[in-house]
Amino acid sequence: MFQEVSSKEDVISIIDFNLNRIVIQQPMFKVGQFIDEAQKLLTGGRTDQRVVGWLVKGIDCEYLKLSKNKWQTGKVRVKVTLEFCPDESESLEPASPLDDIRSMINDNSEVNAVESTPS
């Protein structure tokens, strides 16, 4: 399942970079660098009030949500993010240091259960 990469200091390294190059020109980069470059690409490098409106403040709009069949006024803005989905065989969470202790307790419980079983 994809999850937003929330820290702009985290680092991404692209596998097969030459085939997958799109926004940034090096295979390893900080998330914040990618977001900055994507925003520059999106805005053409401009920093005028329209760009600030689209990326920061939001711009006035009307939103038609089809399930409500009604227009709603408010603001809309663009948010550039990166998301990551780990391979199923790998976990983002490191193994718990308690796993070894749990394993030893389970092994001892099984040995004690075998020893206390009447023959």
OpenMM code with the backbone's topology and positions (N, CA, C; nanometers):
from openmm import Vec3, app, unit

residues = "MET PHE GLN GLU VAL SER SER LYS GLU ASP VAL ILE SER ILE ILE ASP PHE ASN LEU ASN ARG ILE VAL ILE GLN GLN PRO MET PHE LYS VAL GLY GLN PHE ILE ASP GLU ALA GLN LYS LEU LEU THR GLY GLY ARG THR ASP GLN ARG VAL VAL GLY TRP LEU VAL LYS GLY ILE ASP CYS GLU TYR LEU LYS LEU SER LYS ASN LYS TRP GLN THR GLY LYS VAL ARG VAL LYS VAL THR LEU GLU PHE CYS PRO ASP GLU SER GLU SER LEU GLU PRO ALA SER PRO LEU ASP ASP ILE ARG SER MET ILE ASN ASP ASN SER GLU VAL ASN ALA VAL GLU SER THR PRO SER".split()
positions = [
    Vec3(0.0841, -0.1166, 0.0000),
    Vec3(0.0000, 0.0000, 0.0000),
    Vec3(0.0898, 0.1245, 0.0000),
    Vec3(0.0602, 0.2186, -0.0849),
    Vec3(0.1388, 0.3409, -0.0929),
    Vec3(0.1083, 0.4309, 0.0261),
    Vec3(0.2148, 0.4909, 0.0802),
    Vec3(0.2015, 0.5868, 0.1893),
    Vec3(0.2860, 0.7089, 0.1565),
    Vec3(0.2361, 0.8258, 0.1941),
    Vec3(0.3090, 0.9490, 0.1671),
    Vec3(0.4408, 0.9497, 0.2435),
    Vec3(0.5469, 0.9908, 0.1747),
    Vec3(0.6771, 1.0088, 0.2395),
    Vec3(0.6709, 1.1469, 0.3020),
    Vec3(0.6682, 1.1526, 0.4347),
    Vec3(0.6389, 1.2785, 0.5020),
    Vec3(0.7609, 1.3654, 0.5307),
    Vec3(0.8785, 1.3080, 0.5393),
    Vec3(0.9972, 1.3870, 0.5696),
    Vec3(1.0675, 1.4298, 0.4414),
    Vec3(1.0862, 1.5599, 0.4265),
    Vec3(1.1560, 1.6110, 0.3091),
    Vec3(1.3050, 1.5796, 0.3136),
    Vec3(1.3543, 1.5323, 0.4279),
    Vec3(1.4960, 1.4975, 0.4417),
    Vec3(1.5236, 1.3512, 0.4045),
    Vec3(1.4185, 1.2685, 0.3930),
    Vec3(1.4382, 1.1284, 0.3546),
    Vec3(1.4981, 1.1224, 0.2145),
    Vec3(1.5654, 1.0129, 0.1843),
    Vec3(1.6380, 0.9996, 0.0580),
    Vec3(1.5791, 0.8860, -0.0246),
    Vec3(1.5674, 0.9089, -0.1540),
    Vec3(1.5191, 0.8092, -0.2500),
    Vec3(1.6332, 0.7797, -0.3473),
    Vec3(1.6521, 0.6529, -0.3805),
    Vec3(1.7485, 0.6131, -0.4827),
    Vec3(1.6725, 0.5355, -0.5898),
    Vec3(1.6732, 0.5867, -0.7114),
    Vec3(1.5940, 0.5285, -0.8193),
    Vec3(1.6712, 0.4160, -0.8874),
    Vec3(1.6093, 0.2993, -0.8966),
    Vec3(1.6649, 0.1851, -0.9689),
    Vec3(1.6336, 0.2070, -1.1172),
    Vec3(1.7244, 0.1694, -1.2056),
    Vec3(1.7072, 0.1914, -1.3503),
    Vec3(1.6781, 0.3391, -1.3801),
    Vec3(1.7621, 0.4252, -1.3245),
    Vec3(1.7412, 0.5698, -1.3345),
    Vec3(1.7277, 0.6184, -1.4787),
    Vec3(1.8110, 0.5679, -1.5695),
    Vec3(1.8046, 0.6158, -1.7075),
    Vec3(1.6696, 0.5882, -1.7724),
    Vec3(1.6027, 0.4831, -1.7303),
    Vec3(1.4698, 0.4524, -1.7835),
    Vec3(1.3592, 0.5307, -1.7140),
    Vec3(1.3867, 0.5775, -1.5905),
    Vec3(1.2814, 0.6373, -1.5088),
    Vec3(1.3037, 0.7843, -1.4743),
    Vec3(1.3975, 0.8494, -1.5413),
    Vec3(1.4258, 0.9910, -1.5134),
    Vec3(1.3073, 1.0755, -1.5562),
    Vec3(1.2647, 1.1668, -1.4668),
    Vec3(1.1519, 1.2525, -1.5045),
    Vec3(1.1707, 1.3963, -1.4575),
    Vec3(1.1968, 1.4193, -1.3321),
    Vec3(1.1993, 1.5548, -1.2796),
    Vec3(1.3386, 1.5961, -1.2347),
    Vec3(1.4111, 1.5059, -1.1781),
    Vec3(1.5391, 1.5378, -1.1162),
    Vec3(1.6494, 1.4640, -1.1917),
    Vec3(1.7670, 1.5213, -1.1975),
    Vec3(1.8709, 1.4711, -1.2872),
    Vec3(1.9747, 1.3809, -1.2212),
    Vec3(1.9530, 1.3371, -1.0994),
    Vec3(2.0440, 1.2412, -1.0378),
    Vec3(1.9623, 1.1273, -0.9761),
    Vec3(2.0203, 1.0077, -0.9686),
    Vec3(1.9437, 0.8909, -0.9239),
    Vec3(1.9138, 0.8887, -0.7741),
    Vec3(1.9875, 0.9655, -0.6939),
    Vec3(1.9634, 0.9688, -0.5503),
    Vec3(1.9364, 1.1129, -0.5089),
    Vec3(1.8283, 1.1329, -0.4344),
    Vec3(1.7888, 1.2693, -0.3997),
    Vec3(1.7050, 1.2697, -0.2737),
    Vec3(1.7009, 1.3863, -0.2080),
    Vec3(1.6124, 1.4053, -0.0938),
    Vec3(1.4711, 1.4290, -0.1459),
    Vec3(1.3729, 1.3867, -0.0688),
    Vec3(1.2329, 1.4034, -0.1070),
    Vec3(1.2025, 1.5510, -0.1328),
    Vec3(1.2545, 1.6379, -0.0487),
    Vec3(1.2308, 1.7814, -0.0646),
    Vec3(1.2844, 1.8349, -0.1968),
    Vec3(1.3998, 1.7836, -0.2413),
    Vec3(1.4549, 1.8251, -0.3706),
    Vec3(1.3594, 1.7887, -0.4840),
    Vec3(1.3053, 1.6673, -0.4781),
    Vec3(1.2133, 1.6220, -0.5828),
    Vec3(1.0893, 1.7102, -0.5855),
    Vec3(1.0334, 1.7379, -0.4684),
    Vec3(0.9116, 1.8201, -0.4614),
    Vec3(0.9390, 1.9593, -0.5164),
    Vec3(1.0527, 2.0190, -0.4789),
    Vec3(1.0878, 2.1523, -0.5300),
    Vec3(1.0992, 2.1518, -0.6821),
    Vec3(1.1679, 2.0503, -0.7374),
    Vec3(1.1851, 2.0425, -0.8827),
    Vec3(1.0518, 2.0177, -0.9531),
    Vec3(0.9661, 1.9357, -0.8952),
    Vec3(0.8350, 1.9096, -0.9558),
    Vec3(0.7507, 2.0372, -0.9556),
    Vec3(0.7588, 2.1154, -0.8481),
    Vec3(0.6846, 2.2412, -0.8432),
    Vec3(0.7375, 2.3400, -0.9468),
    Vec3(0.8709, 2.3436, -0.9639),
    Vec3(0.9290, 2.4317, -1.0663),
    Vec3(0.8810, 2.3902, -1.2054),
    Vec3(0.8778, 2.2604, -1.2304),
    Vec3(0.8312, 2.2101, -1.3592),
    Vec3(0.6847, 2.2472, -1.3812),
    Vec3(0.6056, 2.2303, -1.2775),
    Vec3(0.4632, 2.2602, -1.2845),
    Vec3(0.4368, 2.4087, -1.3086),
    Vec3(0.5182, 2.4954, -1.2487),
    Vec3(0.4948, 2.6394, -1.2560),
    Vec3(0.5795, 2.7093, -1.3613),
    Vec3(0.6661, 2.6345, -1.4293),
    Vec3(0.7546, 2.6969, -1.5263),
    Vec3(0.8589, 2.7852, -1.4613),
    Vec3(0.8839, 2.7641, -1.3311),
    Vec3(0.9832, 2.8435, -1.2591),
    Vec3(0.9322, 2.9794, -1.2146),
    Vec3(0.8062, 3.0111, -1.2441),
    Vec3(0.7500, 3.1408, -1.2038),
    Vec3(0.7223, 3.1416, -1.0542),
    Vec3(0.7243, 3.2598, -0.9940),
    Vec3(0.6930, 3.2742, -0.8513),
    Vec3(0.5914, 3.3850, -0.8292),
    Vec3(0.5099, 3.4162, -0.9300),
    Vec3(0.4125, 3.5241, -0.9158),
    Vec3(0.2965, 3.4820, -0.8253),
    Vec3(0.2042, 3.5732, -0.8043),
    Vec3(0.0927, 3.5493, -0.7126),
    Vec3(0.0038, 3.4326, -0.7554),
    Vec3(-0.0077, 3.4093, -0.8861),
    Vec3(-0.0888, 3.2953, -0.9308),
    Vec3(-0.0271, 3.1641, -0.8834),
    Vec3(0.1048, 3.1549, -0.8931),
    Vec3(0.1739, 3.0333, -0.8490),
    Vec3(0.1581, 3.0158, -0.6987),
    Vec3(0.1787, 3.1240, -0.6234),
    Vec3(0.1619, 3.1180, -0.4776),
    Vec3(0.0201, 3.0746, -0.4447),
    Vec3(-0.0758, 3.1244, -0.5194),
    Vec3(-0.2153, 3.0852, -0.4971),
    Vec3(-0.2372, 2.9365, -0.5189),
    Vec3(-0.1877, 2.8852, -0.6313),
    Vec3(-0.2072, 2.7431, -0.6632),
    Vec3(-0.1338, 2.6508, -0.5665),
    Vec3(-0.0134, 2.6896, -0.5215),
    Vec3(0.0687, 2.5984, -0.4411),
    Vec3(0.0626, 2.6233, -0.2907),
    Vec3(0.0265, 2.7423, -0.2480),
    Vec3(0.0346, 2.7738, -0.1051),
    Vec3(-0.1011, 2.8140, -0.0469),
    Vec3(-0.1532, 2.9249, -0.0932),
    Vec3(-0.2736, 2.9818, -0.0332),
    Vec3(-0.4016, 2.9130, -0.0776),
    Vec3(-0.4007, 2.8622, -0.1990),
    Vec3(-0.5232, 2.8100, -0.2585),
    Vec3(-0.5911, 2.9211, -0.3362),
    Vec3(-0.6687, 2.8828, -0.4366),
    Vec3(-0.7422, 2.9813, -0.5158),
    Vec3(-0.8914, 2.9548, -0.5026),
    Vec3(-0.9677, 3.0625, -0.5086),
    Vec3(-1.1122, 3.0504, -0.4944),
    Vec3(-1.1690, 2.9663, -0.6075),
    Vec3(-1.2654, 2.8829, -0.5733),
    Vec3(-1.3260, 2.7962, -0.6748),
    Vec3(-1.4636, 2.7499, -0.6300),
    Vec3(-1.5281, 2.6791, -0.7187),
    Vec3(-1.6490, 2.6052, -0.6871),
    Vec3(-1.6203, 2.4586, -0.7164),
    Vec3(-1.6688, 2.3715, -0.6312),
    Vec3(-1.6411, 2.2278, -0.6398),
    Vec3(-1.7738, 2.1542, -0.6491),
    Vec3(-1.7880, 2.0749, -0.7555),
    Vec3(-1.9097, 1.9955, -0.7722),
    Vec3(-1.8781, 1.8516, -0.7368),
    Vec3(-1.9268, 1.8087, -0.6225),
    Vec3(-1.9127, 1.6691, -0.5822),
    Vec3(-2.0364, 1.5969, -0.6339),
    Vec3(-2.0130, 1.5049, -0.7268),
    Vec3(-2.1258, 1.4424, -0.7963),
    Vec3(-2.2200, 1.3681, -0.7023),
    Vec3(-2.1663, 1.3092, -0.5963),
    Vec3(-2.2527, 1.2340, -0.5051),
    Vec3(-2.3490, 1.3262, -0.4302),
    Vec3(-2.3149, 1.4551, -0.4171),
    Vec3(-2.4047, 1.5498, -0.3491),
    Vec3(-2.4854, 1.6319, -0.4479),
    Vec3(-2.4446, 1.6281, -0.5776),
    Vec3(-2.5168, 1.6993, -0.6829),
    Vec3(-2.5365, 1.8462, -0.6466),
    Vec3(-2.4301, 1.9059, -0.5915),
    Vec3(-2.4412, 2.0434, -0.5439),
    Vec3(-2.3042, 2.1092, -0.5510),
    Vec3(-2.3000, 2.2363, -0.5911),
    Vec3(-2.1757, 2.3119, -0.5939),
    Vec3(-2.1449, 2.3636, -0.4539),
    Vec3(-2.0151, 2.3623, -0.4203),
    Vec3(-1.9706, 2.4163, -0.2917),
    Vec3(-1.8547, 2.5119, -0.3188),
    Vec3(-1.8580, 2.6298, -0.2595),
    Vec3(-1.7491, 2.7252, -0.2786),
    Vec3(-1.6391, 2.6985, -0.1776),
    Vec3(-1.5167, 2.7363, -0.2139),
    Vec3(-1.4024, 2.7171, -0.1253),
    Vec3(-1.2736, 2.7501, -0.1975),
    Vec3(-1.1679, 2.6808, -0.1623),
    Vec3(-1.0367, 2.7013, -0.2237),
    Vec3(-0.9816, 2.5661, -0.2685),
    Vec3(-0.8978, 2.5702, -0.3714),
    Vec3(-0.8295, 2.4513, -0.4212),
    Vec3(-0.6816, 2.4857, -0.4355),
    Vec3(-0.5959, 2.3883, -0.4093),
    Vec3(-0.4526, 2.4077, -0.4318),
    Vec3(-0.3909, 2.2758, -0.4740),
    Vec3(-0.2716, 2.2863, -0.5318),
    Vec3(-0.1972, 2.1694, -0.5769),
    Vec3(-0.0988, 2.1311, -0.4679),
    Vec3(-0.0930, 2.0026, -0.4387),
    Vec3(0.0032, 1.9512, -0.3417),
    Vec3(0.0882, 1.8465, -0.4121),
    Vec3(0.2191, 1.8678, -0.4142),
    Vec3(0.3105, 1.7721, -0.4758),
    Vec3(0.3664, 1.6845, -0.3644),
    Vec3(0.3480, 1.5531, -0.3759),
    Vec3(0.3991, 1.4603, -0.2754),
    Vec3(0.4647, 1.3414, -0.3435),
    Vec3(0.5409, 1.2679, -0.2663),
    Vec3(0.5927, 1.1382, -0.3094),
    Vec3(0.5304, 1.0340, -0.2187),
    Vec3(0.4999, 0.9192, -0.2748),
    Vec3(0.4481, 0.8069, -0.1967),
    Vec3(0.5385, 0.6872, -0.2180),
    Vec3(0.5456, 0.6014, -0.1173),
    Vec3(0.6307, 0.4828, -0.1228),
    Vec3(0.5478, 0.3607, -0.0874),
    Vec3(0.5701, 0.2524, -0.1604),
    Vec3(0.5051, 0.1247, -0.1324),
    Vec3(0.6145, 0.0196, -0.1214),
    Vec3(0.6383, -0.0353, -0.0015),
    Vec3(0.7446, -0.1352, 0.0128),
    Vec3(0.7087, -0.2646, -0.0577),
    Vec3(0.8117, -0.3346, -0.1080),
    Vec3(0.7895, -0.4684, -0.1615),
    Vec3(0.7354, -0.5548, -0.0486),
    Vec3(0.6503, -0.6491, -0.0824),
    Vec3(0.5885, -0.7329, 0.0208),
    Vec3(0.6900, -0.8128, 0.0998),
    Vec3(0.7998, -0.8528, 0.0348),
    Vec3(0.8990, -0.9360, 0.1034),
    Vec3(0.9856, -0.8556, 0.1995),
    Vec3(0.9793, -0.7230, 0.1887),
    Vec3(1.0588, -0.6386, 0.2768),
    Vec3(0.9654, -0.5605, 0.3672),
    Vec3(1.0126, -0.5286, 0.4844),
    Vec3(0.9339, -0.4524, 0.5796),
    Vec3(1.0071, -0.3236, 0.6122),
    Vec3(0.9325, -0.2151, 0.6291),
    Vec3(0.9937, -0.0897, 0.6714),
    Vec3(1.0343, -0.0942, 0.8176),
    Vec3(0.9666, -0.1763, 0.8948),
    Vec3(0.9949, -0.1858, 1.0373),
    Vec3(1.1065, -0.2860, 1.0619),
    Vec3(1.2097, -0.2460, 1.1367),
    Vec3(1.3151, -0.3424, 1.1688),
    Vec3(1.2621, -0.4483, 1.2638),
    Vec3(1.3269, -0.5630, 1.2643),
    Vec3(1.2871, -0.6688, 1.3561),
    Vec3(1.3020, -0.6186, 1.4989),
    Vec3(1.2100, -0.6576, 1.5832),
    Vec3(1.2133, -0.6144, 1.7230),
    Vec3(1.3243, -0.6870, 1.7977),
    Vec3(1.3981, -0.6162, 1.8825),
    Vec3(1.4999, -0.6837, 1.9635),
    Vec3(1.4365, -0.7845, 2.0591),
    Vec3(1.3074, -0.7722, 2.0815),
    Vec3(1.2382, -0.8657, 2.1708),
    Vec3(1.2065, -0.9981, 2.1017),
    Vec3(1.2184, -1.0036, 1.9677),
    Vec3(1.1879, -1.1268, 1.8954),
    Vec3(1.2734, -1.2439, 1.9428),
    Vec3(1.4036, -1.2196, 1.9667),
    Vec3(1.4917, -1.3265, 2.0156),
    Vec3(1.4474, -1.3765, 2.1519),
    Vec3(1.4097, -1.2844, 2.2397),
    Vec3(1.3646, -1.3230, 2.3738),
    Vec3(1.2348, -1.4030, 2.3638),
    Vec3(1.1423, -1.3579, 2.2806),
    Vec3(1.0164, -1.4314, 2.2628),
    Vec3(1.0425, -1.5724, 2.2111),
    Vec3(1.1352, -1.5827, 2.1167),
    Vec3(1.1693, -1.7130, 2.0618),
    Vec3(1.2265, -1.8048, 2.1697),
    Vec3(1.3160, -1.7515, 2.2530),
    Vec3(1.3747, -1.8322, 2.3614),
    Vec3(1.2673, -1.8765, 2.4602),
    Vec3(1.1735, -1.7877, 2.4928),
    Vec3(1.0659, -1.8227, 2.5867),
    Vec3(0.9791, -1.9325, 2.5266),
    Vec3(0.9450, -1.9191, 2.3976),
    Vec3(0.8636, -2.0214, 2.3319),
    Vec3(0.9354, -2.1557, 2.3290),
    Vec3(1.0669, -2.1533, 2.2986),
    Vec3(1.1453, -2.2775, 2.2961),
    Vec3(1.1469, -2.3420, 2.4337),
    Vec3(1.1672, -2.2624, 2.5386),
    Vec3(1.1697, -2.3157, 2.6754),
    Vec3(1.0334, -2.3703, 2.7158),
    Vec3(0.9275, -2.3025, 2.6733),
    Vec3(0.7923, -2.3498, 2.7058),
    Vec3(0.7668, -2.4851, 2.6413),
    Vec3(0.8109, -2.5008, 2.5161),
    Vec3(0.7905, -2.6293, 2.4472),
    Vec3(0.8714, -2.7410, 2.5140),
    Vec3(0.9948, -2.7092, 2.5554),
    Vec3(1.0787, -2.8092, 2.6216),
    Vec3(1.0168, -2.8492, 2.7544),
    Vec3(0.9695, -2.7501, 2.8316),
    Vec3(0.9082, -2.7788, 2.9613),
    Vec3(0.7788, -2.8580, 2.9450),
    Vec3(0.7034, -2.8315, 2.8396),
    Vec3(0.5796, -2.9041, 2.8154),
    Vec3(0.6104, -3.0489, 2.7814),
    Vec3(0.7143, -3.0761, 2.7060),
    Vec3(0.7530, -3.2117, 2.6692),
    Vec3(0.8037, -3.2847, 2.7931),
    Vec3(0.8836, -3.2173, 2.8764),
    Vec3(0.9399, -3.2816, 2.9955),
    Vec3(0.8329, -3.3142, 3.0986),
    Vec3(0.7281, -3.2326, 3.1070),
    Vec3(0.6255, -3.2560, 3.2077),
    Vec3(0.5147, -3.3507, 3.1594),
    Vec3(0.5179, -3.3919, 3.0329),
    Vec3(0.4200, -3.4849, 2.9799),
    Vec3(0.4535, -3.6248, 3.0297),
    Vec3(0.3544, -3.6928, 3.0979),
    Vec3(0.3803, -3.8278, 3.1477),
    Vec3(0.3995, -3.9260, 3.0325),
    Vec3(0.4938, -4.0221, 3.0510),
    Vec3(0.5224, -4.1205, 2.9460),
    Vec3(0.4391, -4.2423, 2.9653),
] * unit.nanometer
topology = app.Topology()
chain = topology.addChain("A")
for resn in residues:
    res = topology.addResidue(resn, chain)
    for name in ("N", "CA", "C"):
        topology.addAtom(name, app.Element.getBySymbol(name[0]), res)
